[in-house]
Amino acid sequence: MSLRVLFATAELTPIAKVGGLADVAGALPPVLATLGVDVRVVLPKYDVIDDATYHSRLVASNIPVTLGAETQYVNIYSTTIPNTNVIVYLIDNEKYLGRNGIYFSKTAFVDSISEVHRFVFFSKAILEIFGGIRWTPDIIHCQDWHVGILPTLLKLKQRSEPSVQSIKTLFTIHNLANQGLWNKAEVLDFLGLKEAELPLPLESGDINLIQQGIRSSDLLNAVSQTYAQEILTPEYGEKLENDIQKRRTVLFGIVNGIDQDRFNPATDPDIAVHYTSETIEKKADNKKALQEKVGLAVNPETLVFGLVSRLTNQKGIELIAEAVPKIVELGAQLIVLGQGATEYETMLQEVQKKYPKHVSVTIGFDASLAQAIYAGSDIFLMPSRFEPCGLGQLIAMRYGTVPIARATGGLKDTVEDYNPASGTGDGFVFSEYSTAALIQSIERATDVYRHNPDAWKSLIRTALAHDSTWTTAAKEYVQLYKKLVQ
């Protein structure tokens, strides 16, 4: 009998995508299925899900979800991850799940409902659907803070309901900086719970959803081995390092993969010219197309630095902005696509105004431009302050674009520093979080690009050959699942 695993997530590519969480949830379950796991996904039925594209059918209706002062009812719809047989259950409830997109972008509240209320309700509802879908998992694989309270709610439910007593939980930390904080009295009242009923006491006036997942799940993992070790420390633990240290014996690290069929320079419909490791000279045609697309001078000899990123405190944006004078001095170009904090958007726009012939900045997200940057750039910048796993460097390497990365989290686990003596490595890695260290790596990379073309071609081919498939990670997850049920 195969393992039954329910993947609980707030995002899912391509059905409801905002960030990297969606890519993980869309790519990992189909690979798990090929390994014999009966894996299914559960997701809120947001109003932004395109029913015409992702046809769903009603599986169960009017399932009660009891909260403190009210009983809500949910309907369950079923669809699949496109081009797979992996079932996706969509939980439908207009009040808590069906309004204002995936995240509350315009306001912190919708009719006095916060995002924390939304995802606490989602977590509670998940535990009520098994009779309706006529399937009960062995394991609920909880993805990040949105469903952090689910293991706690499951433990409470297991006290009185035999039907769920054998279910185990795995909680995956995608980014400890996003925690899901809300007033604990309000959340407990919302759930109809007293603090004394919780498996573990709360230590402050707030409830912290990711902390609940860390404390109450049966096993924990982070999305890279290095990040799993970093979050045990005050520097990276986001004030939860003590909780994590108490659970270090059940903490694991598994590096994410990417969908190498989607990100494939030989077939990608969003790039100008297809290429492989045998035809890397065609990469230059993608550089030309990129330069034309963003309005910079077209020159195949010009070194192009690319960045596709959320613009947040995590990503080292200020280091890149401070390094632009050196990039300009080297006669190179910088092409940026991203959105996020206003201060970083403004910072980059000011850099573009100062160096319009060398810098292109597009605020927002454009999937086609993103692919053009991955394929058309020579170097991809990821000088992150911290990076749980990072997908940008994996996608860039898939296109033979050489990363410059800081040795933190998943970047340290996936990018090997270039060694000119041995010719090994697939990127340029630095340790200190500083503009000077970033500039030193920029100068190293530029020197190889301009003065050792054979070594540069070797770097491109090594990057193209980097194994970023989900297969390795999926096998490691299966081992965690087996550990749980045994």
VEXDREN-2710 file (C-alpha; in Angstrom, 1 decimal):
% VEXDREN-2710
k/r/px/py/pz
1/MET/0.0/0.0/0.0
2/SER/1.4/3.4/-1.0
3/LEU/2.0/6.2/1.4
4/ARG/-0.9/8.7/1.4
5/VAL/0.4/12.3/1.7
6/LEU/-1.7/15.5/1.7
7/PHE/0.3/18.5/0.6
8/ALA/-1.2/21.5/2.4
9/THR/-0.2/24.8/0.7
10/ALA/-1.3/28.4/0.2
11/GLU/0.1/28.6/-3.3
12/LEU/0.3/26.2/-6.3
13/THR/1.9/26.7/-9.7
14/PRO/0.2/27.5/-12.1
15/ILE/-3.2/27.6/-10.4
16/ALA/-2.5/30.2/-7.7
17/LYS/1.0/31.5/-7.8
18/VAL/2.7/34.4/-6.1
19/GLY/6.2/33.2/-5.3
20/GLY/8.6/30.2/-4.9
21/LEU/6.3/28.3/-2.6
22/ALA/3.9/27.9/-5.5
23/ASP/6.7/26.4/-7.7
24/VAL/7.6/23.9/-5.0
25/ALA/4.0/22.8/-4.5
26/GLY/3.5/22.5/-8.2
27/ALA/6.6/20.6/-9.0
28/LEU/7.3/18.3/-6.0
29/PRO/4.0/16.3/-5.8
30/PRO/4.1/15.0/-9.4
31/VAL/7.7/13.7/-8.8
32/LEU/6.6/12.1/-5.6
33/ALA/3.8/10.4/-7.5
34/THR/6.3/8.8/-9.9
35/LEU/8.0/7.3/-6.8
36/GLY/4.7/5.6/-5.8
37/VAL/3.4/8.1/-3.3
38/ASP/-0.4/8.7/-3.3
39/VAL/0.1/12.4/-3.0
40/ARG/-2.7/15.0/-3.2
41/VAL/-2.7/18.8/-2.7
42/VAL/-5.1/21.0/-0.8
43/LEU/-5.5/24.7/-1.6
44/PRO/-8.0/27.4/-0.9
45/LYS/-10.4/28.1/-3.7
46/TYR/-9.4/31.7/-4.2
47/ASP/-11.4/34.1/-6.4
48/VAL/-8.4/34.6/-8.7
49/ILE/-8.3/30.9/-9.7
50/ASP/-9.4/30.7/-13.4
51/ASP/-12.3/28.2/-13.4
52/ALA/-12.3/28.2/-17.2
53/THR/-8.6/27.1/-17.3
54/TYR/-8.5/24.8/-14.3
55/HIS/-11.8/22.9/-14.6
56/SER/-12.9/21.5/-11.2
57/ARG/-15.8/19.4/-10.1
58/LEU/-17.7/19.4/-6.9
59/VAL/-16.7/16.5/-4.6
60/ALA/-18.5/17.4/-1.4
61/SER/-20.7/20.2/-0.1
62/ASN/-21.8/21.9/3.1
63/ILE/-19.0/20.4/5.3
64/PRO/-19.3/22.1/8.7
65/VAL/-16.2/23.9/10.1
66/THR/-16.8/24.8/13.7
67/LEU/-15.1/27.9/15.0
68/GLY/-15.5/29.7/18.3
69/ALA/-18.7/31.6/17.8
70/GLU/-19.8/30.3/14.4
71/THR/-20.1/27.4/12.1
72/GLN/-19.0/27.9/8.6
73/TYR/-19.6/25.5/5.7
74/VAL/-17.2/24.6/3.0
75/ASN/-17.5/22.9/-0.4
76/ILE/-14.7/20.8/-1.8
77/TYR/-13.8/20.9/-5.5
78/SER/-11.3/18.7/-7.3
79/THR/-9.0/19.4/-10.2
80/THR/-5.4/18.3/-11.0
81/ILE/-2.1/19.9/-11.4
82/PRO/-2.0/20.5/-15.2
83/ASN/-0.4/17.8/-17.3
84/THR/-0.4/15.4/-14.3
85/ASN/-2.7/13.0/-12.5
86/VAL/-2.1/14.7/-9.1
87/ILE/-5.4/15.5/-7.5
88/VAL/-5.9/19.1/-6.1
89/TYR/-8.7/19.7/-3.6
90/LEU/-9.9/23.3/-3.6
91/ILE/-11.6/24.3/-0.3
92/ASP/-14.4/26.8/-1.1
93/ASN/-15.7/29.3/1.5
94/GLU/-16.4/32.8/0.3
95/LYS/-16.1/34.5/3.7
96/TYR/-12.6/33.4/4.6
97/LEU/-11.0/32.0/1.4
98/GLY/-12.8/33.4/-1.7
99/ARG/-12.2/37.1/-1.7
100/ASN/-9.4/39.6/-2.4
101/GLY/-6.9/37.2/-4.1
102/ILE/-4.3/35.0/-2.5
103/TYR/-2.9/37.6/-0.1
104/PHE/-4.6/40.8/1.0
105/SER/-2.6/43.2/-1.1
106/LYS/-4.7/46.3/-0.8
107/THR/-5.7/46.2/2.8
108/ALA/-4.8/44.3/6.0
109/PHE/-8.4/43.3/6.4
110/VAL/-11.4/42.2/4.4
111/ASP/-14.5/42.8/6.6
112/SER/-12.4/42.4/9.8
113/ILE/-10.7/39.3/8.5
114/SER/-6.9/39.2/8.4
115/GLU/-4.6/36.9/6.5
116/VAL/-4.0/35.0/9.7
117/HIS/-7.7/34.4/10.1
118/ARG/-7.8/33.2/6.5
119/PHE/-5.1/30.6/6.9
120/VAL/-6.1/29.5/10.4
121/PHE/-9.6/28.8/8.9
122/PHE/-8.0/27.0/6.0
123/SER/-6.0/24.8/8.4
124/LYS/-9.0/24.0/10.5
125/ALA/-11.1/23.2/7.4
126/ILE/-8.5/20.8/6.0
127/LEU/-9.0/18.6/9.1
128/GLU/-12.8/18.4/8.3
129/ILE/-12.7/17.3/4.7
130/PHE/-11.5/13.6/4.9
131/GLY/-15.0/12.2/5.1
132/GLY/-16.2/14.3/2.2
133/ILE/-13.3/13.3/-0.1
134/ARG/-13.4/9.7/1.2
135/TRP/-9.6/9.6/1.6
136/THR/-7.5/10.1/4.8
137/PRO/-3.8/10.8/4.5
138/ASP/-1.0/9.0/6.5
139/ILE/0.9/12.3/6.5
140/ILE/0.0/16.0/6.1
141/HIS/2.9/17.8/4.6
142/CYS/2.5/21.4/5.8
143/GLN/4.1/24.1/3.7
144/ASP/5.3/27.2/5.6
145/TRP/3.6/29.6/8.0
146/HIS/0.1/29.6/6.3
147/VAL/-0.6/26.1/7.7
148/GLY/1.7/26.3/10.7
149/ILE/-1.1/25.9/13.2
150/LEU/-2.4/22.7/11.4
151/PRO/-0.2/20.3/13.4
152/THR/-1.4/21.9/16.7
153/LEU/-5.1/21.6/15.6
154/LEU/-4.5/18.0/14.5
155/LYS/-3.1/17.1/18.0
156/LEU/-6.2/18.7/19.6
157/LYS/-8.5/16.7/17.3
158/GLN/-6.6/13.5/17.9
159/ARG/-7.6/13.6/21.6
160/SER/-11.2/12.8/20.7
161/GLU/-11.4/11.5/17.2
162/PRO/-10.0/8.0/16.4
163/SER/-10.3/8.6/12.6
164/VAL/-7.4/11.0/12.6
165/GLN/-5.2/9.6/15.4
166/SER/-2.7/7.9/13.0
167/ILE/-2.0/11.0/10.9
168/LYS/1.5/12.4/11.2
169/THR/2.8/15.8/10.2
170/LEU/5.9/17.1/8.4
171/PHE/6.4/20.9/8.5
172/THR/8.5/22.5/5.9
173/ILE/10.1/25.9/6.6
174/HIS/10.4/27.8/3.4
175/ASN/11.4/31.2/4.9
176/LEU/11.6/31.9/8.6
177/ALA/11.2/35.6/8.0
178/ASN/7.5/35.2/7.2
179/GLN/5.8/34.0/10.4
180/GLY/2.1/34.8/10.6
181/LEU/1.8/36.8/13.8
182/TRP/-1.5/37.9/15.4
183/ASN/-3.0/38.6/18.8
184/LYS/-3.3/35.3/20.6
185/ALA/-6.5/36.1/22.4
186/GLU/-8.2/37.0/19.2
187/VAL/-7.0/33.9/17.4
188/LEU/-7.9/31.6/20.3
189/ASP/-11.3/33.2/20.5
190/PHE/-11.7/32.8/16.8
191/LEU/-11.0/29.0/17.2
192/GLY/-13.0/28.7/20.4
193/LEU/-10.0/27.5/22.4
194/LYS/-8.6/28.3/25.7
195/GLU/-4.8/28.7/26.0
196/ALA/-4.6/25.8/28.5
197/GLU/-6.0/23.4/25.8
198/LEU/-3.0/23.9/23.6
199/PRO/-0.4/21.2/23.5
200/LEU/2.3/23.7/24.4
201/PRO/1.9/27.1/26.2
202/LEU/2.2/30.4/24.3
203/GLU/5.0/32.7/25.5
204/SER/3.8/36.1/24.4
205/GLY/0.8/38.2/23.6
206/ASP/0.9/37.0/20.0
207/ILE/0.3/33.7/18.4
208/ASN/3.0/32.8/15.8
209/LEU/1.8/30.4/13.1
210/ILE/5.3/29.3/12.0
211/GLN/6.3/28.8/15.6
212/GLN/3.3/26.5/16.1
213/GLY/4.4/24.4/13.1
214/ILE/7.9/24.2/14.5
215/ARG/6.7/23.2/18.0
216/SER/3.9/20.8/17.1
217/SER/4.8/18.9/13.9
218/ASP/6.2/15.4/14.1
219/LEU/9.2/16.2/11.8
220/LEU/10.6/19.5/10.5
221/ASN/12.6/20.3/7.5
222/ALA/14.1/23.4/5.9
223/VAL/14.6/23.9/2.1
224/SER/18.4/23.4/2.2
225/GLN/20.9/21.7/4.5
226/THR/22.8/24.9/5.2
227/TYR/19.6/26.9/6.0
228/ALA/18.6/24.1/8.4
229/GLN/21.8/24.7/10.3
230/GLU/21.7/28.5/10.1
231/ILE/18.3/28.8/11.6
232/LEU/19.6/27.3/14.8
233/THR/21.5/30.5/15.4
234/PRO/20.4/34.0/16.5
235/GLU/21.7/35.5/13.2
236/TYR/19.2/33.5/11.1
237/GLY/16.7/32.2/13.6
238/GLU/14.4/35.2/13.5
239/LYS/13.9/35.0/17.3
240/LEU/12.7/31.3/17.0
241/GLU/16.2/29.7/17.3
242/ASN/15.5/28.4/20.8
243/ASP/12.3/26.7/19.6
244/ILE/14.2/25.2/16.7
245/GLN/17.2/24.1/18.8
246/LYS/14.8/22.1/21.1
247/ARG/13.7/20.2/18.0
248/ARG/17.1/19.9/16.2
249/THR/16.9/16.0/16.4
250/VAL/13.9/16.0/14.1
251/LEU/15.1/18.8/11.8
252/PHE/16.3/18.0/8.3
253/GLY/17.5/19.9/5.3
254/ILE/16.4/19.1/1.7
255/VAL/17.4/21.4/-1.2
256/ASN/14.6/22.3/-3.6
257/GLY/14.7/21.5/-7.2
258/ILE/13.1/23.2/-10.2
259/ASP/11.0/22.0/-13.1
260/GLN/13.7/21.3/-15.7
261/ASP/11.1/20.7/-18.4
262/ARG/9.6/24.1/-17.9
263/PHE/13.0/25.8/-17.5
264/ASN/14.7/24.3/-20.6
265/PRO/16.8/26.5/-23.0
266/ALA/16.2/23.8/-25.7
267/THR/12.4/24.2/-25.7
268/ASP/11.4/27.4/-23.7
269/PRO/8.8/29.3/-25.7
270/ASP/9.7/32.5/-24.0
271/ILE/13.3/32.8/-25.2
272/ALA/14.4/34.1/-28.6
273/VAL/16.6/31.2/-29.7
274/HIS/16.9/27.7/-28.3
275/TYR/20.2/26.2/-27.4
276/THR/21.9/23.3/-25.6
277/SER/25.4/22.7/-24.3
278/GLU/26.4/21.7/-27.8
279/THR/25.2/25.0/-29.3
280/ILE/26.0/27.5/-26.5
281/GLU/27.1/30.1/-29.2
282/LYS/23.3/30.7/-29.7
283/LYS/23.1/32.1/-26.2
284/ALA/24.5/35.3/-27.7
285/ASP/21.4/35.6/-29.8
286/ASN/19.4/35.7/-26.6
287/LYS/21.6/38.4/-25.2
288/LYS/20.9/40.5/-28.3
289/ALA/17.2/39.9/-28.0
290/LEU/17.3/40.9/-24.4
291/GLN/19.3/44.1/-25.0
292/GLU/16.8/45.0/-27.7
293/LYS/13.8/44.2/-25.4
294/VAL/14.9/46.5/-22.6
295/GLY/16.3/49.2/-24.9
296/LEU/20.0/49.0/-24.1
297/ALA/22.8/49.1/-26.7
298/VAL/23.0/45.8/-28.6
299/ASN/26.5/44.4/-28.4
300/PRO/27.3/40.7/-28.1
301/GLU/30.6/41.5/-26.4
302/THR/29.1/43.5/-23.6
303/LEU/28.9/41.6/-20.3
304/VAL/25.3/41.5/-19.1
305/PHE/24.4/41.1/-15.4
306/GLY/20.8/39.9/-14.7
307/LEU/18.6/40.0/-11.7
308/VAL/15.1/38.6/-11.3
309/SER/14.0/38.9/-7.7
310/ARG/11.6/40.0/-5.1
311/LEU/12.9/43.4/-3.9
312/THR/13.2/42.8/-0.2
313/ASN/15.7/43.2/2.7
314/GLN/16.6/39.5/2.1
315/LYS/18.0/39.8/-1.4
316/GLY/21.0/42.2/-1.1
317/ILE/19.5/44.8/-3.3
318/GLU/21.5/47.6/-1.7
319/LEU/24.7/45.8/-2.4
320/ILE/23.8/45.6/-6.1
321/ALA/22.8/49.3/-6.2
322/GLU/26.1/50.2/-4.6
323/ALA/28.1/48.0/-7.0
324/VAL/26.5/49.6/-10.1
325/PRO/29.3/52.2/-10.5
326/LYS/31.8/49.4/-10.8
327/ILE/29.6/47.6/-13.3
328/VAL/29.4/50.8/-15.4
329/GLU/33.2/51.3/-15.0
330/LEU/33.7/47.8/-16.5
331/GLY/31.5/48.7/-19.5
332/ALA/28.9/46.2/-18.6
333/GLN/25.1/46.3/-18.4
334/LEU/22.7/45.5/-15.6
335/ILE/19.1/44.3/-16.3
336/VAL/16.7/44.0/-13.4
337/LEU/13.2/42.7/-13.1
338/GLY/11.4/42.7/-9.7
339/GLN/9.0/44.2/-7.3
340/GLY/8.6/44.5/-3.6
341/ALA/9.5/47.1/-1.0
342/THR/9.1/50.7/-2.2
343/GLU/12.5/51.7/-0.9
344/TYR/14.3/49.1/-3.1
345/GLU/12.1/49.9/-6.1
346/THR/13.0/53.6/-5.7
347/MET/16.7/52.7/-5.1
348/LEU/16.9/50.8/-8.4
349/GLN/14.9/53.4/-10.4
350/GLU/17.3/56.1/-9.2
351/VAL/20.3/54.0/-10.3
352/GLN/18.7/53.6/-13.8
353/LYS/18.1/57.4/-14.0
354/LYS/21.8/57.9/-13.2
355/TYR/23.1/55.3/-15.7
356/PRO/20.4/55.0/-18.4
357/LYS/22.8/53.6/-21.0
358/HIS/24.0/50.8/-18.7
359/VAL/21.0/49.9/-16.5
360/SER/17.5/48.7/-17.2
361/VAL/15.0/48.3/-14.3
362/THR/11.5/46.9/-14.8
363/ILE/9.3/47.1/-11.7
364/GLY/6.7/44.4/-11.6
365/PHE/6.7/40.8/-12.9
366/ASP/6.7/39.8/-16.5
367/ALA/7.2/36.0/-17.0
368/SER/8.4/36.4/-20.5
369/LEU/11.0/39.0/-19.6
370/ALA/12.1/36.9/-16.7
371/GLN/12.9/34.0/-19.1
372/ALA/14.7/36.4/-21.4
373/ILE/16.9/37.6/-18.5
374/TYR/17.7/34.1/-17.5
375/ALA/18.7/33.1/-21.0
376/GLY/20.2/36.4/-22.2
377/SER/22.4/37.4/-19.3
378/ASP/25.9/36.3/-18.8
379/ILE/25.9/36.5/-15.0
380/PHE/23.0/36.3/-12.5
381/LEU/23.3/38.2/-9.3
382/MET/22.2/36.7/-5.9
383/PRO/24.1/38.5/-3.1
384/SER/21.5/37.5/-0.6
385/ARG/21.6/38.5/3.1
386/PHE/20.0/35.1/3.7
387/GLU/18.5/32.5/1.3
388/PRO/16.6/29.5/2.5
389/CYS/17.1/27.8/-0.8
390/GLY/16.8/30.1/-3.8
391/LEU/15.4/29.2/-7.1
392/GLY/16.9/32.1/-9.1
393/GLN/20.4/30.6/-9.2
394/LEU/19.0/27.2/-10.1
395/ILE/17.0/28.6/-13.0
396/ALA/19.9/30.8/-14.2
397/MET/22.3/27.8/-14.2
398/ARG/19.7/25.8/-16.2
399/TYR/20.2/28.5/-18.9
400/GLY/24.0/28.5/-18.6
401/THR/24.0/31.9/-16.9
402/VAL/26.7/31.9/-14.3
403/PRO/25.7/33.0/-10.8
404/ILE/27.5/35.3/-8.5
405/ALA/26.2/34.3/-5.1
406/ARG/26.8/34.8/-1.4
407/ALA/27.6/31.6/0.6
408/THR/24.5/31.4/2.6
409/GLY/21.6/28.9/2.8
410/GLY/20.7/27.1/-0.4
411/LEU/23.2/29.3/-2.4
412/LYS/26.0/27.7/-0.5
413/ASP/24.6/24.3/-1.1
414/THR/24.0/24.7/-4.9
415/VAL/26.7/27.0/-6.3
416/GLU/30.3/25.9/-6.4
417/ASP/33.0/28.6/-6.5
418/TYR/35.0/28.6/-9.7
419/ASN/38.6/27.4/-9.2
420/PRO/40.8/28.6/-12.1
421/ALA/43.6/26.1/-11.2
422/SER/41.4/23.0/-11.5
423/GLY/38.6/24.5/-13.8
424/THR/36.0/23.3/-11.4
425/GLY/32.9/25.2/-10.2
426/ASP/29.8/26.7/-11.8
427/GLY/29.8/30.2/-10.3
428/PHE/31.5/32.9/-8.2
429/VAL/30.9/32.7/-4.4
430/PHE/31.7/35.2/-1.7
431/SER/31.1/35.0/2.1
432/GLU/31.1/38.5/3.6
433/TYR/27.8/40.4/3.3
434/SER/29.3/43.6/1.8
435/THR/29.5/45.6/-1.4
436/ALA/33.3/45.2/-1.5
437/ALA/32.9/41.4/-1.4
438/LEU/30.3/41.5/-4.2
439/ILE/32.5/43.8/-6.3
440/GLN/35.5/41.5/-5.9
441/SER/33.4/38.6/-7.3
442/ILE/32.2/40.8/-10.1
443/GLU/35.8/41.6/-11.0
444/ARG/36.8/37.9/-10.8
445/ALA/33.9/36.9/-13.1
446/THR/34.6/39.8/-15.6
447/ASP/38.3/38.8/-15.8
448/VAL/37.4/35.2/-16.8
449/TYR/34.8/36.4/-19.2
450/ARG/37.1/38.8/-21.0
451/HIS/40.5/37.1/-20.8
452/ASN/39.7/33.3/-20.8
453/PRO/36.9/32.6/-23.2
454/ASP/37.6/28.8/-23.1
455/ALA/37.2/28.8/-19.3
456/TRP/34.0/30.9/-19.7
457/LYS/32.5/28.4/-22.1
458/SER/33.4/25.6/-19.7
459/LEU/31.6/27.5/-16.9
460/ILE/28.5/27.8/-19.1
461/ARG/28.5/24.1/-19.8
462/THR/29.1/23.2/-16.2
463/ALA/26.2/25.4/-15.2
464/LEU/24.0/23.9/-17.9
465/ALA/24.8/20.4/-16.6
466/HIS/23.9/21.2/-13.0
467/ASP/21.3/18.7/-11.7
468/SER/18.4/20.7/-10.4
469/THR/15.7/18.1/-10.9
470/TRP/13.3/17.3/-8.1
471/THR/14.1/13.6/-8.2
472/THR/16.8/13.8/-5.5
473/ALA/14.8/15.9/-3.2
474/ALA/11.7/13.8/-3.7
475/LYS/13.6/10.6/-2.7
476/GLU/14.7/12.4/0.4
477/TYR/11.2/13.4/1.2
478/VAL/10.0/9.8/0.8
479/GLN/12.6/8.7/3.4
480/LEU/11.2/11.3/5.8
481/TYR/7.6/10.1/5.1
482/LYS/8.7/6.5/5.8
483/LYS/10.4/7.7/9.1
484/LEU/7.1/9.3/10.1
485/VAL/4.9/6.3/9.5
486/GLN/7.4/3.8/11.0
END
